[in-house]
Amino acid sequence: MKQKEGFVLRTVCGEHVIVGEGLGTIDFGKLISLNETAAWLWKKAGEMGDFSIDSLTAALCEEYEVDAQQARNDVEKMVAQWQEIGIIES
Amino acid sequence: MNTPSDNEIIQSAIKLVNEGLRVTFPVKGYSMLPFIIGGKESVDLVKPEDLQVGHVVLAWVEGCRYVVHRIIKIESNQVVLMGDGNIAGVEHCLLSDVAALAVNVVTPAGKHHDLYAPWRIKASRLWWRLLPIRRWILAIYRRTILKIIY
């Protein structure tokens, strides 16, 4: 999987949000708010370029002291949400 | 998570506009009817340059609030604004208080329409001349066309 082009992590009003910047436009009607961990995962996925549930889970476990199964569940949930809103592609 | 206030969100949008980005921003209220339908449509905001009478702008007015209204007069650095959907009342600000220029109106379906297409400019000038009877036209518009469109 990889992130679709044009979706950038920004801080708006102190919150982490993913904004669609296609053609240089940011739509304030379509901001995707993220918590700290989700923002970190998005950044990591961007750095990886091509990522998978396994690679993100491994990265999450390296960064945070978290149970592997719990980390996997969180990553699966997050990735499913990204897929649902269409900001990543296979 | 604290919900940011409207002003905080607007200021974030202005910051991005100042970085040279185009920001699509939802508009509230009916003060720009019939050209912008608040609650349904948005506007594309860009850095304000070469401001003229007739431009729709996001401005900090009367030192207390932001509005997206049309410029009806510019004298030196003084700007007078009025909402197309208002029948009376104007707002004042300085040129430096104009934070962004609206260039497009964006429909809920995501279509971007040029706010300064020749027919829209003509329509807005005609609308200005209809100020004395706007009240009745707007009343009919809100009860009929507005309900059909959205």
gemmi code that builds the backbone of each chain (N, CA, C; Angstrom):
import gemmi

chains = {
    "A": [
        ("MET", (0.839, -1.194, 0.000), (0.000, 0.000, 0.000), (0.875, 1.245, 0.000)),
        ("LYS", (0.309, 2.336, -0.506), (1.030, 3.611, -0.393), (0.036, 4.772, -0.288)),
        ("GLN", (0.545, 5.879, 0.203), (-0.316, 7.057, 0.349), (-0.610, 7.638, -1.023)),
        ("LYS", (-1.837, 8.108, -1.183), (-2.154, 8.788, -2.440), (-1.441, 10.135, -2.441)),
        ("GLU", (-1.054, 10.566, -3.615), (-0.359, 11.857, -3.706), (-1.284, 13.010, -3.323)),
        ("GLY", (-0.726, 14.015, -2.715), (-1.503, 15.227, -2.436), (-2.121, 15.278, -1.053)),
        ("PHE", (-1.978, 14.193, -0.259), (-2.519, 14.239, 1.108), (-1.370, 14.456, 2.086)),
        ("VAL", (-1.401, 15.595, 2.729), (-0.257, 16.036, 3.533), (-0.680, 16.207, 4.992)),
        ("LEU", (0.214, 15.809, 5.891), (-0.044, 15.990, 7.327), (0.341, 17.417, 7.716)),
        ("ARG", (-0.604, 18.110, 8.321), (-0.343, 19.480, 8.775), (-0.880, 19.666, 10.175)),
        ("THR", (-0.490, 20.760, 10.802), (-1.074, 21.104, 12.098), (-1.978, 22.307, 11.884)),
        ("VAL", (-3.263, 22.115, 12.141), (-4.237, 23.195, 11.999), (-4.904, 23.385, 13.352)),
        ("CYS", (-4.821, 24.597, 13.880), (-5.384, 24.901, 15.199), (-4.854, 23.931, 16.253)),
        ("GLY", (-3.594, 23.573, 16.155), (-2.987, 22.700, 17.152), (-3.333, 21.232, 16.990)),
        ("GLU", (-4.131, 20.890, 15.986), (-4.510, 19.492, 15.765), (-3.778, 18.944, 14.547)),
        ("HIS", (-3.450, 17.635, 14.611), (-2.861, 16.993, 13.438), (-3.990, 16.702, 12.452)),
        ("VAL", (-3.849, 17.143, 11.244), (-4.875, 16.857, 10.234), (-4.209, 16.487, 8.913)),
        ("ILE", (-4.869, 15.612, 8.186), (-4.415, 15.314, 6.832), (-5.261, 16.181, 5.915)),
        ("VAL", (-4.588, 16.908, 5.052), (-5.335, 17.772, 4.142), (-5.017, 17.405, 2.706)),
        ("GLY", (-6.052, 17.426, 1.899), (-5.875, 17.166, 0.476), (-5.353, 18.430, -0.171)),
        ("GLU", (-4.175, 18.375, -0.756), (-3.603, 19.579, -1.367), (-3.485, 19.408, -2.874)),
        ("GLY", (-4.427, 18.658, -3.447), (-4.429, 18.480, -4.892), (-4.511, 19.830, -5.564)),
        ("LEU", (-3.688, 20.070, -6.563), (-3.673, 21.332, -7.307), (-3.442, 22.524, -6.375)),
        ("GLY", (-2.762, 22.272, -5.280), (-2.429, 23.362, -4.372), (-3.594, 23.874, -3.566)),
        ("THR", (-4.686, 23.110, -3.509), (-5.863, 23.559, -2.765), (-6.060, 22.732, -1.494)),
        ("ILE", (-6.302, 23.412, -0.405), (-6.615, 22.722, 0.847), (-8.093, 22.935, 1.138)),
        ("ASP", (-8.818, 21.836, 1.296), (-10.256, 21.958, 1.534), (-10.539, 21.873, 3.029)),
        ("PHE", (-10.919, 23.003, 3.626), (-11.206, 23.023, 5.056), (-12.504, 22.296, 5.397)),
        ("GLY", (-13.280, 21.993, 4.384), (-14.496, 21.210, 4.621), (-14.189, 19.725, 4.694)),
        ("LYS", (-12.951, 19.363, 4.355), (-12.600, 17.937, 4.326), (-11.283, 17.671, 5.039)),
        ("LEU", (-11.159, 18.180, 6.245), (-9.949, 17.919, 7.011), (-10.113, 16.589, 7.740)),
        ("ILE", (-9.050, 15.795, 7.776), (-9.104, 14.509, 8.475), (-8.252, 14.637, 9.734)),
        ("SER", (-8.922, 14.630, 10.877), (-8.226, 14.840, 12.139), (-7.586, 13.543, 12.651)),
        ("LEU", (-6.372, 13.646, 13.169), (-5.646, 12.467, 13.651), (-5.153, 12.692, 15.079)),
        ("ASN", (-5.133, 11.595, 15.878), (-4.496, 11.732, 17.182), (-2.983, 11.573, 17.007)),
        ("GLU", (-2.260, 11.699, 18.110), (-0.785, 11.690, 18.060), (-0.240, 10.435, 17.374)),
        ("THR", (-0.744, 9.261, 17.777), (-0.237, 7.991, 17.224), (-0.587, 7.875, 15.745)),
        ("ALA", (-1.810, 8.238, 15.419), (-2.242, 8.136, 14.022), (-1.403, 9.064, 13.138)),
        ("ALA", (-1.095, 10.250, 13.665), (-0.267, 11.198, 12.909), (1.125, 10.618, 12.706)),
        ("TRP", (1.652, 9.979, 13.751), (2.984, 9.362, 13.652), (2.957, 8.245, 12.595)),
        ("LEU", (1.888, 7.426, 12.631), (1.762, 6.325, 11.658), (1.702, 6.856, 10.223)),
        ("TRP", (0.964, 7.942, 10.036), (0.847, 8.522, 8.687), (2.214, 9.009, 8.193)),
        ("LYS", (2.957, 9.646, 9.111), (4.283, 10.148, 8.766), (5.198, 8.978, 8.405)),
        ("LYS", (5.113, 7.915, 9.227), (5.961, 6.731, 9.010), (5.601, 6.085, 7.663)),
        ("ALA", (4.307, 5.942, 7.404), (3.857, 5.322, 6.141), (4.394, 6.124, 4.956)),
        ("GLY", (4.426, 7.450, 5.123), (4.947, 8.316, 4.062), (6.432, 8.088, 3.838)),
        ("GLU", (7.152, 7.933, 4.942), (8.603, 7.694, 4.842), (8.886, 6.354, 4.171)),
        ("MET", (8.042, 5.355, 4.504), (8.248, 4.007, 3.938), (7.932, 3.978, 2.442)),
        ("GLY", (7.042, 4.823, 2.031), (6.611, 4.797, 0.626), (5.644, 3.648, 0.411)),
        ("ASP", (6.192, 2.453, 0.255), (5.350, 1.256, 0.146), (5.289, 0.625, 1.537)),
        ("PHE", (4.101, 0.544, 2.099), (4.014, 0.005, 3.465), (2.976, -1.111, 3.534)),
        ("SER", (3.045, -1.868, 4.630), (2.065, -2.935, 4.850), (1.646, -2.900, 6.318)),
        ("ILE", (0.638, -3.688, 6.642), (0.209, -3.775, 8.046), (1.403, -4.246, 8.887)),
        ("ASP", (2.139, -5.247, 8.361), (3.290, -5.801, 9.094), (4.364, -4.752, 9.337)),
        ("SER", (4.714, -4.006, 8.269), (5.811, -3.040, 8.422), (5.418, -1.900, 9.359)),
        ("LEU", (4.169, -1.465, 9.283), (3.732, -0.385, 10.186), (3.651, -0.882, 11.624)),
        ("THR", (3.196, -2.145, 11.799), (3.115, -2.714, 13.153), (4.515, -2.796, 13.760)),
        ("ALA", (5.472, -3.256, 12.966), (6.849, -3.373, 13.456), (7.384, -2.000, 13.848)),
        ("ALA", (7.116, -0.994, 13.010), (7.594, 0.362, 13.297), (6.949, 0.906, 14.564)),
        ("LEU", (5.668, 0.637, 14.729), (4.936, 1.124, 15.911), (5.503, 0.487, 17.185)),
        ("CYS", (5.809, -0.812, 17.105), (6.366, -1.520, 18.269), (7.766, -1.002, 18.620)),
        ("GLU", (8.524, -0.612, 17.583), (9.861, -0.072, 17.825), (9.783, 1.281, 18.522)),
        ("GLU", (8.814, 2.083, 18.114), (8.717, 3.460, 18.613), (8.055, 3.525, 19.996)),
        ("TYR", (6.989, 2.759, 20.153), (6.225, 2.827, 21.406), (6.290, 1.495, 22.145)),
        ("GLU", (6.219, 1.563, 23.461), (6.170, 0.330, 24.241), (4.745, -0.180, 24.199)),
        ("VAL", (4.483, -1.040, 23.265), (3.107, -1.501, 23.079), (3.120, -2.989, 22.720)),
        ("ASP", (2.121, -3.694, 23.204), (1.965, -5.115, 22.922), (1.795, -5.316, 21.403)),
        ("ALA", (2.486, -6.308, 20.848), (2.503, -6.516, 19.393), (1.089, -6.703, 18.826)),
        ("GLN", (0.276, -7.483, 19.549), (-1.084, -7.733, 19.048), (-1.929, -6.452, 19.079)),
        ("GLN", (-1.737, -5.689, 20.171), (-2.460, -4.417, 20.302), (-2.042, -3.452, 19.186)),
        ("ALA", (-0.725, -3.434, 18.922), (-0.200, -2.554, 17.870), (-0.792, -2.944, 16.521)),
        ("ARG", (-0.841, -4.238, 16.270), (-1.377, -4.723, 14.995), (-2.856, -4.327, 14.849)),
        ("ASN", (-3.603, -4.508, 15.943), (-5.037, -4.132, 15.904), (-5.192, -2.646, 15.585)),
        ("ASP", (-4.369, -1.827, 16.235), (-4.451, -0.371, 16.018), (-4.104, -0.029, 14.569)),
        ("VAL", (-3.052, -0.653, 14.053), (-2.628, -0.371, 12.676), (-3.715, -0.820, 11.697)),
        ("GLU", (-4.267, -1.978, 11.936), (-5.324, -2.484, 11.037), (-6.515, -1.527, 10.999)),
        ("LYS", (-6.890, -1.053, 12.191), (-8.020, -0.118, 12.280), (-7.719, 1.166, 11.512)),
        ("MET", (-6.492, 1.679, 11.741), (-6.093, 2.941, 11.115), (-6.063, 2.814, 9.588)),
        ("VAL", (-5.439, 1.718, 9.132), (-5.310, 1.525, 7.687), (-6.703, 1.343, 7.044)),
        ("ALA", (-7.585, 0.636, 7.757), (-8.954, 0.436, 7.231), (-9.649, 1.793, 7.077)),
        ("GLN", (-9.394, 2.675, 8.051), (-9.997, 4.019, 8.003), (-9.423, 4.818, 6.828)),
        ("TRP", (-8.128, 4.723, 6.625), (-7.495, 5.435, 5.506), (-8.049, 4.931, 4.176)),
        ("GLN", (-8.251, 3.578, 4.132), (-8.798, 3.006, 2.889), (-10.223, 3.501, 2.643)),
        ("GLU", (-10.982, 3.541, 3.729), (-12.393, 3.951, 3.635), (-12.521, 5.399, 3.122)),
        ("ILE", (-11.650, 6.265, 3.593), (-11.758, 7.660, 3.163), (-10.933, 7.941, 1.905)),
        ("GLY", (-10.252, 6.905, 1.433), (-9.601, 7.009, 0.118), (-8.330, 7.810, 0.065)),
        ("ILE", (-7.527, 7.744, 1.135), (-6.289, 8.517, 1.092), (-5.058, 7.623, 0.903)),
        ("ILE", (-5.292, 6.285, 0.782), (-4.194, 5.377, 0.423), (-4.645, 4.496, -0.730)),
        ("GLU", (-3.679, 3.892, -1.406), (-4.024, 2.989, -2.510), (-3.156, 1.741, -2.458)),
        ("SER", (-3.640, 0.668, -3.070), (-2.896, -0.615, -3.035), (-1.739, -0.588, -4.032)),
    ],
    "B": [
        ("MET", (-9.803, 16.398, 23.028), (-9.463, 17.312, 21.932), (-10.345, 18.561, 22.022)),
        ("ASN", (-9.710, 19.739, 22.125), (-10.491, 20.975, 22.178), (-10.993, 21.332, 20.787)),
        ("THR", (-12.261, 21.714, 20.726), (-12.777, 22.134, 19.433), (-12.317, 23.563, 19.179)),
        ("PRO", (-11.593, 23.780, 18.085), (-11.137, 25.143, 17.831), (-12.306, 26.073, 17.514)),
        ("SER", (-12.158, 27.329, 17.880), (-13.220, 28.296, 17.595), (-13.205, 28.640, 16.105)),
        ("ASP", (-14.288, 29.251, 15.657), (-14.371, 29.667, 14.252), (-13.196, 30.569, 13.894)),
        ("ASN", (-12.885, 31.515, 14.795), (-11.799, 32.449, 14.504), (-10.455, 31.733, 14.377)),
        ("GLU", (-10.239, 30.716, 15.219), (-8.980, 29.957, 15.145), (-8.880, 29.225, 13.810)),
        ("ILE", (-9.999, 28.655, 13.372), (-10.003, 27.922, 12.100), (-9.751, 28.906, 10.948)),
        ("ILE", (-10.425, 30.060, 11.011), (-10.242, 31.061, 9.953), (-8.781, 31.528, 9.921)),
        ("GLN", (-8.220, 31.758, 11.113), (-6.825, 32.220, 11.156), (-5.860, 31.171, 10.604)),
        ("SER", (-6.179, 29.895, 10.820), (-5.349, 28.824, 10.241), (-5.445, 28.862, 8.719)),
        ("ALA", (-6.659, 29.100, 8.236), (-6.850, 29.167, 6.779), (-6.062, 30.358, 6.217)),
        ("ILE", (-6.110, 31.484, 6.924), (-5.397, 32.690, 6.460), (-3.893, 32.435, 6.411)),
        ("LYS", (-3.398, 31.709, 7.407), (-1.961, 31.398, 7.456), (-1.561, 30.613, 6.195)),
        ("LEU", (-2.398, 29.656, 5.832), (-2.099, 28.842, 4.646), (-2.215, 29.674, 3.370)),
        ("VAL", (-3.206, 30.561, 3.346), (-3.364, 31.458, 2.189), (-2.106, 32.320, 2.036)),
        ("ASN", (-1.585, 32.793, 3.170), (-0.377, 33.616, 3.128), (0.854, 32.837, 2.682)),
        ("GLU", (0.790, 31.500, 2.839), (1.895, 30.656, 2.350), (1.789, 30.460, 0.837)),
        ("GLY", (0.712, 31.011, 0.262), (0.540, 30.910, -1.188), (-0.361, 29.767, -1.618)),
        ("LEU", (-0.990, 29.103, -0.632), (-1.884, 27.998, -0.989), (-3.301, 28.501, -1.234)),
        ("ARG", (-4.043, 27.725, -1.981), (-5.455, 28.027, -2.209), (-6.250, 27.206, -1.197)),
        ("VAL", (-7.136, 27.853, -0.472), (-7.875, 27.169, 0.582), (-9.372, 27.172, 0.259)),
        ("THR", (-9.961, 25.996, 0.268), (-11.414, 25.909, 0.092), (-12.046, 25.986, 1.472)),
        ("PHE", (-12.874, 26.994, 1.666), (-13.384, 27.256, 3.013), (-14.919, 27.313, 3.014)),
        ("PRO", (-15.548, 26.527, 3.880), (-17.023, 26.546, 3.923), (-17.547, 27.905, 4.401)),
        ("VAL", (-18.642, 28.330, 3.817), (-19.231, 29.626, 4.183), (-20.506, 29.367, 4.980)),
        ("LYS", (-20.699, 30.190, 6.007), (-21.914, 30.048, 6.831), (-22.894, 31.175, 6.509)),
        ("GLY", (-24.142, 30.948, 6.816), (-25.142, 32.023, 6.746), (-25.597, 32.366, 5.337)),
        ("TYR", (-26.590, 33.239, 5.296), (-27.205, 33.607, 4.012), (-26.813, 35.009, 3.559)),
        ("SER", (-25.744, 35.563, 4.133), (-25.448, 36.965, 3.841), (-24.856, 37.187, 2.449)),
        ("MET", (-24.536, 36.097, 1.727), (-24.018, 36.293, 0.373), (-24.956, 35.713, -0.683)),
        ("LEU", (-26.192, 35.462, -0.288), (-27.184, 35.033, -1.292), (-27.370, 36.153, -2.298)),
        ("PRO", (-27.644, 35.890, -3.538), (-27.846, 34.566, -4.126), (-26.574, 33.980, -4.746)),
        ("PHE", (-25.432, 34.633, -4.523), (-24.209, 34.197, -5.205), (-23.460, 33.093, -4.465)),
        ("ILE", (-23.564, 33.084, -3.143), (-22.929, 32.023, -2.353), (-23.952, 31.556, -1.313)),
        ("ILE", (-24.207, 30.256, -1.308), (-25.215, 29.715, -0.393), (-24.513, 29.138, 0.843)),
        ("GLY", (-24.586, 29.887, 1.927), (-23.935, 29.476, 3.173), (-24.491, 28.165, 3.687)),
        ("GLY", (-23.623, 27.361, 4.283), (-24.047, 26.070, 4.817), (-24.022, 24.978, 3.770)),
        ("LYS", (-23.955, 25.357, 2.505), (-23.918, 24.375, 1.411), (-22.649, 24.552, 0.588)),
        ("GLU", (-22.356, 25.796, 0.274), (-21.247, 26.056, -0.632), (-20.020, 26.584, 0.122)),
        ("SER", (-18.884, 26.493, -0.566), (-17.627, 26.994, -0.013), (-17.049, 28.007, -0.992)),
        ("VAL", (-15.971, 28.655, -0.569), (-15.257, 29.540, -1.501), (-13.786, 29.142, -1.523)),
        ("ASP", (-13.144, 29.340, -2.662), (-11.702, 29.161, -2.765), (-11.050, 30.495, -2.428)),
        ("LEU", (-10.188, 30.479, -1.434), (-9.530, 31.714, -0.997), (-8.068, 31.727, -1.442)),
        ("VAL", (-7.625, 32.888, -1.903), (-6.209, 33.063, -2.270), (-5.707, 34.357, -1.630)),
        ("LYS", (-4.404, 34.561, -1.724), (-3.787, 35.779, -1.190), (-4.404, 37.002, -1.871)),
        ("PRO", (-4.792, 38.019, -1.108), (-5.445, 39.172, -1.732), (-4.454, 40.055, -2.475)),
        ("GLU", (-4.681, 40.231, -3.750), (-3.823, 41.112, -4.552), (-4.708, 41.913, -5.489)),
        ("ASP", (-4.323, 43.160, -5.759), (-5.029, 44.012, -6.696), (-6.540, 44.037, -6.407)),
        ("LEU", (-6.882, 44.361, -5.186), (-8.293, 44.343, -4.777), (-9.097, 45.429, -5.479)),
        ("GLN", (-10.298, 45.066, -5.876), (-11.175, 46.006, -6.585), (-12.598, 45.913, -6.040)),
        ("VAL", (-13.352, 46.973, -6.307), (-14.783, 46.949, -5.974), (-15.403, 45.782, -6.746)),
        ("GLY", (-16.237, 45.012, -6.071), (-16.859, 43.845, -6.712), (-16.216, 42.543, -6.273)),
        ("HIS", (-14.998, 42.622, -5.731), (-14.349, 41.402, -5.256), (-15.020, 40.908, -3.968)),
        ("VAL", (-15.097, 39.588, -3.837), (-15.593, 38.988, -2.598), (-14.364, 38.627, -1.771)),
        ("VAL", (-14.357, 39.083, -0.533), (-13.152, 38.887, 0.286), (-13.491, 38.373, 1.683)),
        ("LEU", (-12.485, 37.740, 2.277), (-12.559, 37.398, 3.701), (-11.837, 38.522, 4.430)),
        ("ALA", (-12.553, 39.217, 5.299), (-11.935, 40.371, 5.963), (-12.319, 40.437, 7.439)),
        ("TRP", (-11.419, 41.022, 8.204), (-11.652, 41.269, 9.631), (-12.276, 42.653, 9.712)),
        ("VAL", (-13.566, 42.716, 10.052), (-14.264, 44.006, 9.969), (-14.645, 44.556, 11.340)),
        ("GLU", (-14.744, 45.849, 11.374), (-15.157, 46.583, 12.585), (-14.301, 46.178, 13.794)),
        ("GLY", (-13.138, 45.619, 13.512), (-12.222, 45.219, 14.589), (-12.733, 44.101, 15.461)),
        ("CYS", (-13.737, 43.343, 14.982), (-14.291, 42.324, 15.882), (-14.718, 41.005, 15.240)),
        ("ARG", (-14.804, 40.905, 13.914), (-15.290, 39.632, 13.350), (-14.854, 39.478, 11.901)),
        ("TYR", (-14.860, 38.212, 11.459), (-14.538, 37.927, 10.065), (-15.830, 37.815, 9.267)),
        ("VAL", (-15.810, 38.327, 8.045), (-16.939, 38.131, 7.137), (-16.404, 37.773, 5.753)),
        ("VAL", (-17.230, 37.085, 4.986), (-16.943, 36.898, 3.555), (-17.996, 37.721, 2.831)),
        ("HIS", (-17.633, 38.931, 2.449), (-18.575, 39.852, 1.816), (-17.922, 40.525, 0.602)),
        ("ARG", (-18.755, 41.258, -0.132), (-18.270, 41.906, -1.358), (-17.815, 43.350, -1.078)),
        ("ILE", (-16.716, 43.740, -1.725), (-16.230, 45.117, -1.585), (-17.153, 46.035, -2.391)),
        ("ILE", (-17.694, 47.059, -1.737), (-18.547, 48.002, -2.469), (-17.870, 49.362, -2.632)),
        ("LYS", (-16.785, 49.578, -1.889), (-16.085, 50.862, -2.019), (-14.658, 50.728, -1.479)),
        ("ILE", (-13.718, 51.322, -2.211), (-12.338, 51.417, -1.693), (-11.910, 52.870, -1.837)),
        ("GLU", (-11.516, 53.460, -0.732), (-11.024, 54.846, -0.769), (-9.734, 54.888, 0.013)),
        ("SER", (-8.653, 55.134, -0.710), (-7.325, 55.088, -0.089), (-7.148, 53.699, 0.518)),
        ("ASN", (-6.954, 53.604, 1.830), (-6.795, 52.269, 2.424), (-8.041, 51.832, 3.195)),
        ("GLN", (-9.143, 52.578, 2.978), (-10.408, 52.253, 3.658), (-11.288, 51.415, 2.732)),
        ("VAL", (-11.821, 50.343, 3.274), (-12.653, 49.438, 2.471), (-14.043, 49.343, 3.086)),
        ("VAL", (-15.062, 49.379, 2.215), (-16.434, 49.186, 2.684), (-16.955, 47.905, 2.042)),
        ("LEU", (-17.565, 47.069, 2.859), (-18.061, 45.772, 2.389), (-19.557, 45.654, 2.646)),
        ("MET", (-20.197, 44.831, 1.842), (-21.606, 44.530, 2.113), (-21.908, 43.117, 1.619)),
        ("GLY", (-22.695, 42.393, 2.360), (-23.112, 41.053, 1.937), (-24.149, 41.171, 0.838)),
        ("ASP", (-24.010, 40.345, -0.206), (-25.001, 40.378, -1.295), (-26.397, 40.054, -0.778)),
        ("GLY", (-26.452, 39.240, 0.254), (-27.756, 38.814, 0.770), (-28.295, 39.726, 1.850)),
        ("ASN", (-27.577, 40.818, 2.111), (-28.064, 41.768, 3.119), (-28.842, 42.891, 2.445)),
        ("ILE", (-29.804, 43.420, 3.165), (-30.608, 44.498, 2.580), (-30.197, 45.854, 3.134)),
        ("ALA", (-29.428, 45.838, 4.203), (-28.903, 47.079, 4.783), (-27.681, 46.726, 5.602)),
        ("GLY", (-26.917, 47.743, 5.918), (-25.750, 47.519, 6.767), (-24.509, 47.227, 5.955)),
        ("VAL", (-23.460, 47.948, 6.271), (-22.178, 47.730, 5.609), (-21.130, 47.519, 6.704)),
        ("GLU", (-19.983, 47.007, 6.295), (-18.881, 46.828, 7.240), (-17.685, 47.624, 6.748)),
        ("HIS", (-16.886, 48.065, 7.681), (-15.690, 48.837, 7.338), (-14.438, 48.119, 7.812)),
        ("CYS", (-13.387, 48.273, 7.032), (-12.080, 47.763, 7.459), (-10.996, 48.475, 6.665)),
        ("LEU", (-9.760, 48.174, 7.007), (-8.634, 48.706, 6.249), (-8.240, 47.677, 5.191)),
        ("LEU", (-7.546, 48.150, 4.166), (-7.075, 47.215, 3.133), (-6.268, 46.076, 3.764)),
        ("SER", (-5.507, 46.442, 4.801), (-4.671, 45.429, 5.466), (-5.503, 44.410, 6.250)),
        ("ASP", (-6.781, 44.713, 6.493), (-7.651, 43.760, 7.191), (-8.248, 42.726, 6.236)),
        ("VAL", (-8.064, 42.949, 4.936), (-8.572, 41.966, 3.964), (-7.585, 40.807, 3.941)),
        ("ALA", (-8.034, 39.665, 4.431), (-7.128, 38.529, 4.641), (-7.041, 37.601, 3.438)),
        ("ALA", (-8.092, 37.576, 2.634), (-8.076, 36.660, 1.486), (-9.094, 37.102, 0.446)),
        ("LEU", (-8.802, 36.744, -0.787), (-9.718, 37.034, -1.893), (-10.412, 35.728, -2.283)),
        ("ALA", (-11.739, 35.760, -2.366), (-12.484, 34.571, -2.826), (-12.483, 34.595, -4.359)),
        ("VAL", (-12.047, 33.495, -4.963), (-11.984, 33.468, -6.428), (-13.021, 32.528, -7.051)),
        ("ASN", (-13.411, 31.512, -6.304), (-14.412, 30.571, -6.822), (-15.467, 30.304, -5.770)),
        ("VAL", (-16.646, 29.940, -6.225), (-17.634, 29.373, -5.316), (-17.624, 27.871, -5.616)),
        ("VAL", (-17.664, 27.066, -4.561), (-17.546, 25.610, -4.714), (-18.846, 24.957, -4.278)),
        ("THR", (-19.452, 24.190, -5.178), (-20.739, 23.552, -4.862), (-20.498, 22.336, -3.960)),
        ("PRO", (-21.557, 21.816, -3.322), (-21.370, 20.620, -2.488), (-20.826, 19.441, -3.294)),
        ("ALA", (-21.071, 19.438, -4.607), (-20.566, 18.348, -5.453), (-19.088, 18.546, -5.800)),
        ("GLY", (-18.522, 19.665, -5.340), (-17.091, 19.906, -5.566), (-16.772, 20.655, -6.842)),
        ("LYS", (-17.803, 21.205, -7.494), (-17.532, 21.983, -8.719), (-17.116, 23.398, -8.344)),
        ("HIS", (-16.052, 23.868, -8.988), (-15.528, 25.209, -8.691), (-15.967, 26.164, -9.805)),
        ("HIS", (-16.733, 27.194, -9.433), (-17.198, 28.164, -10.427), (-16.553, 29.529, -10.175)),
        ("ASP", (-16.010, 30.100, -11.254), (-15.341, 31.402, -11.178), (-16.315, 32.486, -10.702)),
        ("LEU", (-15.974, 33.123, -9.594), (-16.851, 34.184, -9.056), (-16.852, 35.424, -9.940)),
        ("TYR", (-15.850, 35.509, -10.834), (-15.744, 36.712, -11.656), (-15.908, 36.405, -13.143)),
        ("ALA", (-16.635, 35.333, -13.432), (-16.997, 35.063, -14.824), (-17.834, 36.257, -15.286)),
        ("PRO", (-17.723, 36.641, -16.565), (-18.427, 37.851, -17.028), (-19.906, 37.902, -16.623)),
        ("TRP", (-20.612, 36.776, -16.725), (-22.045, 36.829, -16.399), (-22.277, 37.062, -14.913)),
        ("ARG", (-21.346, 36.546, -14.079), (-21.504, 36.752, -12.641), (-21.215, 38.210, -12.269)),
        ("ILE", (-20.235, 38.807, -12.966), (-19.930, 40.222, -12.689), (-21.143, 41.072, -13.061)),
        ("LYS", (-21.708, 40.773, -14.257), (-22.891, 41.536, -14.691), (-24.040, 41.332, -13.705)),
        ("ALA", (-24.225, 40.069, -13.292), (-25.324, 39.758, -12.370), (-25.132, 40.467, -11.032)),
        ("SER", (-23.879, 40.537, -10.563), (-23.653, 41.174, -9.259), (-23.882, 42.687, -9.345)),
        ("ARG", (-23.557, 43.271, -10.536), (-23.815, 44.720, -10.710), (-25.316, 44.990, -10.744)),
        ("LEU", (-26.039, 44.116, -11.451), (-27.493, 44.257, -11.508), (-28.080, 44.092, -10.109)),
        ("TRP", (-27.552, 43.106, -9.385), (-28.019, 42.828, -8.019), (-27.843, 44.054, -7.121)),
        ("TRP", (-26.714, 44.755, -7.338), (-26.449, 45.961, -6.550), (-27.522, 47.014, -6.831)),
        ("ARG", (-27.897, 47.144, -8.127), (-28.916, 48.133, -8.486), (-30.302, 47.746, -7.950)),
        ("LEU", (-30.454, 46.456, -7.677), (-31.749, 45.986, -7.167), (-31.854, 46.100, -5.638)),
        ("LEU", (-30.866, 46.751, -5.043), (-30.833, 46.851, -3.576), (-32.169, 47.283, -2.953)),
        ("PRO", (-32.847, 48.291, -3.538), (-34.110, 48.712, -2.902), (-35.177, 47.605, -2.857)),
        ("ILE", (-35.088, 46.636, -3.770), (-36.137, 45.593, -3.749), (-35.562, 44.196, -3.434)),
        ("ARG", (-34.295, 44.184, -2.969), (-33.671, 42.904, -2.626), (-34.494, 42.088, -1.633)),
        ("ARG", (-35.056, 42.794, -0.663), (-35.788, 42.132, 0.411), (-36.824, 41.149, -0.152)),
        ("TRP", (-37.557, 41.611, -1.155), (-38.633, 40.772, -1.704), (-38.083, 39.675, -2.611)),
        ("ILE", (-37.061, 40.034, -3.387), (-36.468, 39.015, -4.273), (-35.857, 37.893, -3.431)),
        ("LEU", (-35.157, 38.298, -2.366), (-34.519, 37.290, -1.510), (-35.551, 36.398, -0.824)),
        ("ALA", (-36.650, 37.012, -0.409), (-37.700, 36.232, 0.262), (-38.245, 35.166, -0.686)),
        ("ILE", (-38.474, 35.568, -1.928), (-38.985, 34.610, -2.923), (-37.914, 33.554, -3.214)),
        ("TYR", (-36.677, 34.022, -3.377), (-35.559, 33.117, -3.688), (-35.421, 32.032, -2.616)),
        ("ARG", (-35.477, 32.476, -1.345), (-35.274, 31.507, -0.260), (-36.416, 30.510, -0.152)),
        ("ARG", (-37.592, 30.941, -0.550), (-38.740, 30.038, -0.438), (-38.889, 29.124, -1.654)),
        ("THR", (-38.263, 29.507, -2.752), (-38.468, 28.716, -3.978), (-37.169, 28.112, -4.505)),
        ("ILE", (-36.389, 28.940, -5.220), (-35.203, 28.426, -5.918), (-34.234, 27.714, -4.975)),
        ("LEU", (-33.991, 28.311, -3.812), (-33.039, 27.737, -2.864), (-33.449, 26.321, -2.460)),
        ("LYS", (-34.757, 26.107, -2.316), (-35.240, 24.781, -1.923), (-35.112, 23.789, -3.067)),
        ("ILE", (-35.184, 24.307, -4.294), (-35.080, 23.417, -5.463), (-33.618, 23.028, -5.701)),
        ("ILE", (-32.722, 24.023, -5.587), (-31.299, 23.757, -5.862), (-30.729, 22.734, -4.886)),
        ("TYR", (-30.918, 22.977, -3.596), (-30.350, 22.073, -2.581), (-31.455, 21.500, -1.714)),
    ],
}
model = gemmi.Model(1)
for chain_id, residues in chains.items():
    chain = gemmi.Chain(chain_id)
    for i, (resn, *xyz) in enumerate(residues, 1):
        res = gemmi.Residue()
        res.name, res.seqid = resn, gemmi.SeqId(i, " ")
        for name, pos in zip(("N", "CA", "C"), xyz):
            atom = gemmi.Atom()
            atom.name, atom.element = name, gemmi.Element(name[0])
            atom.pos, atom.b_iso = gemmi.Position(*pos), 0.0
            res.add_atom(atom)
        chain.add_residue(res)
    model.add_chain(chain)
structure = gemmi.Structure()
structure.add_model(model)
structure.setup_entities()
